[in-house]
Amino acid sequence: MQQINARLEYIMQEGERLDIIALRRYKNPDYWWIIAAASGIGWPLQLPPGTILAIPRDLNQVFSYIG
């Protein structure tokens, strides 16, 4: 399995959701699942504060991996 190497580490804050973080990072809230998958957390949009996320830096690398 190929690894996505270039990623940011981000700590969830109170009231944040993955779709909002995806909107800020990728300009598209529909990419929330990329952050969820890279962070190994499944598919929920709301997570407890303090959850550490892995956010891929390069969407082209993600999309080349999934086809």
N, C-alpha and C positions, 0 to 999 in steps of 0.2 A: 504494500500500500504506500502510495506517495504521500509525503508530508508537505504541508504548507509551512514554509520556514519563516517568511517575513511577516511578523504579526506584532501588534501592539498588545500590551497587557493593560486592562482597564478594570477598575473596581466599581461595581454598581453602587449607586447612591439611592437614598430613600426616594421612592416615587418614580424611578426610572423604569423604562421598558425597553426590550430589545428592538422593537420597531422604531422607537424614537432615537436610539443610539445609531441604528442603521441609517436613518435619515440624516443625522448629523455627519456620520463618517462617509457614507456612500451616496448621499443625496437621493436615496430611495428606501422607503421604509419596508418594501417588500423583500429586502435582502436580510431581514432579521434572522432568517434560518441559517445564513452563512455564519453569523456570529455564534448562534446556538450550536451548530455542528462543530465549529472550530474549538469551542469551549467544552465540548463533551457534556452538555447539560440537557440534551433532549430538545423538546420543542416549545416550552412555555414562553410566553411573552413577558410575564412578570416573574421576577426573581427577588429573593430577599436582598436587602442592602448588604454590601460586603462581599457579594459573589464576585469572584475574579473571572473576567472574560478574556478570551484570546480573540483579538480582532485582526483578521488577515489584512495586510496592507494593500495587496495587489489582487483586485478582482479578476484580472485576466488569468492569473495563475489558478485561482479557484475554478473558473469556468473551463479552463483547459483540462483540469483534473476530473471534473464531473462529466465532461463531454459536451 
